[in-house]
Amino acid sequence: MATTVATDDENSSEFMSVGRFGLGVSVLYQYQGFWAFAEALENVKDFQQNFKALDTDIILASVPKSGTVWLKALAFAIVNRYGHPIFSSSHHHPLLTITPHDLVPFVDFKHVYPSCSVLDFTKNSSQHTDHYDSPCRLIATHFPYPSLPASIKDNTTNCKIVYICRNPLDTFISLWHFINKIRTMPESNESTIPPRNKKESTPLLIEDAFEFFCDGVSEFGPYWDHVLGYWKASLEKPHKVLFLKYEDLKKEPEPQLKNLAEFLGYGFSEEEESQGVIKDILSLCSFQHLKNLDVNKNGMAFSNFVANKDFFRKGEVGDWKNYLTPVMVERLAHLTEDKFRGSGLAF
Ligand code: A3P
């Protein structure tokens, strides 16, 4: 499994041999303290240099496998609910026929959305159009907080960031499954995955994946730095950064959704509440509902990189209990306690 991974910060072109992880089929490079595949690094540079935030922009951020697709669906449904009523008899909601990843594009994967107007940073707000007539730009990213463009982070705009995080045990298990789906996917001529050798197309052992994760070598990781970056920003700028936990959304979805809508500036009216709009959005975006839609059951995402269905696995809290040994759990728990000590963040 060991192969070459480059350390590519501004001052160093040193190469380290640490192995392939993350999506499991791409060489990872370290840039500004995080690990990612080469195209993502081109995209982050473009984002940093060319993106000019608008007051109305909404950035959805996460570490992979912490509920990004769920957050995309919820945020899209909230901000578009006037143009796209939920469960209307006369109107098909875009979420019924378009995957959340296509409705809210990732800036990190800009190279697979060549004609996406939202990711064309040379356009200003009045030129920005999409075919859903969204009232604002919704953009998703896995880039860590320190690497976001200055115009998102500074106080010159009212642009908002919503971060979703998930406990490290479930995040790791979800990532490990996801990686192995990609590694074992039959090769296709249309796939954007570089040709794999035999080893890379066999499942990654959980023990090996675990070592990489604990060492911080995972897509957009280290996990802890990623989470802490957004956590601290949410404490410093609560009007700008909302920090959500996957587990809280599962446990108390209604208050969490209300809070999210309020934060985004699209709070629910009493009338909407009494009409059941909050419940409708939660049903529309529920794991079972999204998972069973044809659009999410079939087809491929990111230029044939991964199957749409692989973004919907179990959608549960605590699945790690089925996979991790007590020793692994203890190690990850200690690591997390160490990293988060003094931050006020706990799982
Ligand atoms: P599991 O692999 O544990 O099932 P991401 O969107 O960041 O890639 O995260 C994927 C994880 O979120 C997967 O977790 C997936 O099943 C879960 N998920 C997807 N849609 C969801 C939804 N609507 N509600 C809850 N969890 C969801």
Residues whose N, C-alpha, C, O or C-beta is under 5 A from the ligand:
A	BS01	A3P	V63 P64 K65 S66 G67 T68 V69 W70 D170 S174 C285 S286 F287 L290 F311 F312 R313 K314 G315 E316
